[in-house]
């Protein structure tokens, strides 16, 4: 007869420890894959963000379908951009939700569109540092020399 080992008592609703570990491992693998895929997509240019900003300001000023429709059309694809920071996406979301034609073009409506439009270029700026340019071979590592008369 086979000997049976007693099963440890578990509280109702508790999952085994290894199940949680596997779940956390799978989640971290997904995050790593997403982070590795992000650098391949180019950062939006300042010019394209400026065009969106100008379109949003025109929508706030004119309150017409011709001026407001392009704002949502330009902002929506940027909301899915993997490299844009959350602060930038907050401004994009605000623009896509508020840049709509209204019966009354009140001061509050214009400001609700103009404020995220003004913050757009600052909050969507790339956080990457520019790559250093290569110095000519003869000048690398040289420092200017001063004589006593030049100080």
Protein Blocks (a to p, Z undefined) as FASTA:
>chain_A
ZZddddddddehiacfklmmmmmmmmmmmmmmmmmmmmmpccddfklmmmmmmmmmmmmm
nopaklmmmmmmmmmmmmmpmkbcfklmmmmmmmmmmmccdfbdcfklmmmmmmmmmmmm
mmmpcfbdcddddddfklgopacdddfklZZ
